[in-house]
Amino acid sequence: MNRVKRFITILAIIVIAMLIIPLITINTVKADAGMIVTMMLYFIVHPVVSVVVGILAGKDIKFFWFSPVLVAVLFWAFSSFAYEPAFPIVYSAIYLVICTISMLVTWLIRKQK
């Protein structure tokens, strides 16, 4: 996969997971189940997306070094519209760390091979 296709894939994954899915859940899920869905997004979907983006970025770290920052900034920007402004900052930092670690681990594994 060349760089442009990988960049488009990374951007599509981030936009779908961090913007489209939360917007759909906010508009369709009732208030009672909304907290459960939100917690599933914060504790399952977004960490998995961070790991996947980190793995894709780790294959070409010189070009995709900004991917963890992109995940964190876009998550913070999209979540600030739906939740309290201070709340997403903590999770944004967590996703930044998760994405960076998975990117570096992928890079180290590819470097050793």
ChimeraX commands (.cxc) that place a marker at each C-alpha (Angstrom):
marker #1 position 0.00,0.00,0.00 radius 0.5
marker #1 position 1.55,3.29,-1.00 radius 0.5
marker #1 position 1.66,6.38,1.17 radius 0.5
marker #1 position -1.37,8.14,-0.27 radius 0.5
marker #1 position -3.60,5.11,0.09 radius 0.5
marker #1 position -2.34,4.50,3.63 radius 0.5
marker #1 position -2.93,8.16,4.53 radius 0.5
marker #1 position -6.48,8.03,3.13 radius 0.5
marker #1 position -7.09,4.78,5.03 radius 0.5
marker #1 position -5.82,6.29,8.29 radius 0.5
marker #1 position -7.88,9.43,7.83 radius 0.5
marker #1 position -11.01,7.43,6.94 radius 0.5
marker #1 position -10.62,5.22,10.01 radius 0.5
marker #1 position -10.20,8.24,12.26 radius 0.5
marker #1 position -13.15,10.14,10.80 radius 0.5
marker #1 position -15.47,7.14,10.90 radius 0.5
marker #1 position -14.56,6.09,14.43 radius 0.5
marker #1 position -14.12,9.48,16.03 radius 0.5
marker #1 position -16.82,11.52,14.25 radius 0.5
marker #1 position -19.42,9.51,12.37 radius 0.5
marker #1 position -20.05,6.74,14.91 radius 0.5
marker #1 position -20.42,9.18,17.86 radius 0.5
marker #1 position -22.72,11.44,15.82 radius 0.5
marker #1 position -24.89,8.50,14.88 radius 0.5
marker #1 position -25.08,7.30,18.48 radius 0.5
marker #1 position -25.85,10.78,19.83 radius 0.5
marker #1 position -28.71,11.20,17.38 radius 0.5
marker #1 position -30.19,7.69,17.52 radius 0.5
marker #1 position -29.57,6.20,20.97 radius 0.5
marker #1 position -31.95,7.18,23.75 radius 0.5
marker #1 position -30.61,8.89,26.85 radius 0.5
marker #1 position -30.81,5.74,28.99 radius 0.5
marker #1 position -28.52,3.72,26.75 radius 0.5
marker #1 position -26.42,6.68,25.65 radius 0.5
marker #1 position -24.00,6.42,28.55 radius 0.5
marker #1 position -23.38,2.73,27.87 radius 0.5
marker #1 position -22.70,3.43,24.21 radius 0.5
marker #1 position -20.43,6.34,25.10 radius 0.5
marker #1 position -18.42,4.19,27.50 radius 0.5
marker #1 position -18.12,1.48,24.84 radius 0.5
marker #1 position -16.78,4.09,22.44 radius 0.5
marker #1 position -14.30,5.47,24.97 radius 0.5
marker #1 position -13.07,2.13,26.33 radius 0.5
marker #1 position -13.34,-0.25,23.35 radius 0.5
marker #1 position -13.73,1.40,19.95 radius 0.5
marker #1 position -11.38,4.37,20.27 radius 0.5
marker #1 position -8.47,2.43,21.84 radius 0.5
marker #1 position -8.77,-0.19,19.08 radius 0.5
marker #1 position -8.77,2.57,16.47 radius 0.5
marker #1 position -5.69,4.09,18.12 radius 0.5
marker #1 position -3.87,0.76,17.94 radius 0.5
marker #1 position -4.87,0.18,14.30 radius 0.5
marker #1 position -3.77,3.68,13.27 radius 0.5
marker #1 position -0.52,3.19,15.19 radius 0.5
marker #1 position 0.15,-0.09,13.40 radius 0.5
marker #1 position -0.53,1.47,10.00 radius 0.5
marker #1 position 1.67,4.45,10.85 radius 0.5
marker #1 position 4.47,2.27,12.21 radius 0.5
marker #1 position 5.02,0.71,8.81 radius 0.5
marker #1 position 6.35,4.04,7.51 radius 0.5
marker #1 position 7.18,6.07,10.59 radius 0.5
marker #1 position 9.17,8.74,8.76 radius 0.5
marker #1 position 6.11,9.77,6.77 radius 0.5
marker #1 position 3.34,9.05,9.30 radius 0.5
marker #1 position 4.96,10.36,12.50 radius 0.5
marker #1 position 2.04,12.79,12.91 radius 0.5
marker #1 position -0.66,10.09,13.04 radius 0.5
marker #1 position -0.85,9.82,16.86 radius 0.5
marker #1 position -1.19,13.58,17.10 radius 0.5
marker #1 position -3.86,13.51,14.39 radius 0.5
marker #1 position -5.84,10.89,16.33 radius 0.5
marker #1 position -5.64,12.90,19.54 radius 0.5
marker #1 position -6.44,16.28,18.01 radius 0.5
marker #1 position -9.34,15.05,15.89 radius 0.5
marker #1 position -10.78,13.09,18.80 radius 0.5
marker #1 position -10.58,16.17,21.01 radius 0.5
marker #1 position -12.11,18.39,18.32 radius 0.5
marker #1 position -14.97,16.03,17.55 radius 0.5
marker #1 position -15.70,15.20,21.18 radius 0.5
marker #1 position -15.72,18.82,22.29 radius 0.5
marker #1 position -18.89,19.35,20.31 radius 0.5
marker #1 position -20.76,16.57,22.06 radius 0.5
marker #1 position -19.37,16.55,25.60 radius 0.5
marker #1 position -17.96,18.92,28.20 radius 0.5
marker #1 position -14.85,20.69,26.87 radius 0.5
marker #1 position -12.48,19.45,29.60 radius 0.5
marker #1 position -13.61,15.82,29.52 radius 0.5
marker #1 position -12.13,14.74,26.12 radius 0.5
marker #1 position -8.67,16.16,26.90 radius 0.5
marker #1 position -7.85,13.29,29.26 radius 0.5
marker #1 position -8.94,10.64,26.79 radius 0.5
marker #1 position -7.21,12.46,23.97 radius 0.5
marker #1 position -3.91,12.17,25.86 radius 0.5
marker #1 position -4.55,8.49,26.54 radius 0.5
marker #1 position -5.24,7.79,22.86 radius 0.5
marker #1 position -2.11,9.72,21.93 radius 0.5
marker #1 position -0.03,7.45,24.18 radius 0.5
marker #1 position -1.72,4.26,22.92 radius 0.5
marker #1 position -1.24,5.23,19.29 radius 0.5
marker #1 position 2.38,6.27,19.82 radius 0.5
marker #1 position 3.26,3.05,21.63 radius 0.5
marker #1 position 1.65,0.86,18.97 radius 0.5
marker #1 position 3.41,2.86,16.24 radius 0.5
marker #1 position 6.80,2.48,17.92 radius 0.5
marker #1 position 6.29,-1.23,18.60 radius 0.5
marker #1 position 5.37,-1.82,14.95 radius 0.5
marker #1 position 8.40,0.17,13.84 radius 0.5
marker #1 position 10.72,-1.82,16.13 radius 0.5
marker #1 position 9.32,-5.15,14.94 radius 0.5
marker #1 position 9.75,-4.14,11.28 radius 0.5
marker #1 position 13.25,-2.84,12.00 radius 0.5
marker #1 position 14.35,-6.14,13.52 radius 0.5
marker #1 position 13.11,-8.16,10.55 radius 0.5
marker link #1:1,2 radius 0.2
marker link #1:2,3 radius 0.2
marker link #1:3,4 radius 0.2
marker link #1:4,5 radius 0.2
marker link #1:5,6 radius 0.2
marker link #1:6,7 radius 0.2
marker link #1:7,8 radius 0.2
marker link #1:8,9 radius 0.2
marker link #1:9,10 radius 0.2
marker link #1:10,11 radius 0.2
marker link #1:11,12 radius 0.2
marker link #1:12,13 radius 0.2
marker link #1:13,14 radius 0.2
marker link #1:14,15 radius 0.2
marker link #1:15,16 radius 0.2
marker link #1:16,17 radius 0.2
marker link #1:17,18 radius 0.2
marker link #1:18,19 radius 0.2
marker link #1:19,20 radius 0.2
marker link #1:20,21 radius 0.2
marker link #1:21,22 radius 0.2
marker link #1:22,23 radius 0.2
marker link #1:23,24 radius 0.2
marker link #1:24,25 radius 0.2
marker link #1:25,26 radius 0.2
marker link #1:26,27 radius 0.2
marker link #1:27,28 radius 0.2
marker link #1:28,29 radius 0.2
marker link #1:29,30 radius 0.2
marker link #1:30,31 radius 0.2
marker link #1:31,32 radius 0.2
marker link #1:32,33 radius 0.2
marker link #1:33,34 radius 0.2
marker link #1:34,35 radius 0.2
marker link #1:35,36 radius 0.2
marker link #1:36,37 radius 0.2
marker link #1:37,38 radius 0.2
marker link #1:38,39 radius 0.2
marker link #1:39,40 radius 0.2
marker link #1:40,41 radius 0.2
marker link #1:41,42 radius 0.2
marker link #1:42,43 radius 0.2
marker link #1:43,44 radius 0.2
marker link #1:44,45 radius 0.2
marker link #1:45,46 radius 0.2
marker link #1:46,47 radius 0.2
marker link #1:47,48 radius 0.2
marker link #1:48,49 radius 0.2
marker link #1:49,50 radius 0.2
marker link #1:50,51 radius 0.2
marker link #1:51,52 radius 0.2
marker link #1:52,53 radius 0.2
marker link #1:53,54 radius 0.2
marker link #1:54,55 radius 0.2
marker link #1:55,56 radius 0.2
marker link #1:56,57 radius 0.2
marker link #1:57,58 radius 0.2
marker link #1:58,59 radius 0.2
marker link #1:59,60 radius 0.2
marker link #1:60,61 radius 0.2
marker link #1:61,62 radius 0.2
marker link #1:62,63 radius 0.2
marker link #1:63,64 radius 0.2
marker link #1:64,65 radius 0.2
marker link #1:65,66 radius 0.2
marker link #1:66,67 radius 0.2
marker link #1:67,68 radius 0.2
marker link #1:68,69 radius 0.2
marker link #1:69,70 radius 0.2
marker link #1:70,71 radius 0.2
marker link #1:71,72 radius 0.2
marker link #1:72,73 radius 0.2
marker link #1:73,74 radius 0.2
marker link #1:74,75 radius 0.2
marker link #1:75,76 radius 0.2
marker link #1:76,77 radius 0.2
marker link #1:77,78 radius 0.2
marker link #1:78,79 radius 0.2
marker link #1:79,80 radius 0.2
marker link #1:80,81 radius 0.2
marker link #1:81,82 radius 0.2
marker link #1:82,83 radius 0.2
marker link #1:83,84 radius 0.2
marker link #1:84,85 radius 0.2
marker link #1:85,86 radius 0.2
marker link #1:86,87 radius 0.2
marker link #1:87,88 radius 0.2
marker link #1:88,89 radius 0.2
marker link #1:89,90 radius 0.2
marker link #1:90,91 radius 0.2
marker link #1:91,92 radius 0.2
marker link #1:92,93 radius 0.2
marker link #1:93,94 radius 0.2
marker link #1:94,95 radius 0.2
marker link #1:95,96 radius 0.2
marker link #1:96,97 radius 0.2
marker link #1:97,98 radius 0.2
marker link #1:98,99 radius 0.2
marker link #1:99,100 radius 0.2
marker link #1:100,101 radius 0.2
marker link #1:101,102 radius 0.2
marker link #1:102,103 radius 0.2
marker link #1:103,104 radius 0.2
marker link #1:104,105 radius 0.2
marker link #1:105,106 radius 0.2
marker link #1:106,107 radius 0.2
marker link #1:107,108 radius 0.2
marker link #1:108,109 radius 0.2
marker link #1:109,110 radius 0.2
marker link #1:110,111 radius 0.2
marker link #1:111,112 radius 0.2
marker link #1:112,113 radius 0.2
view
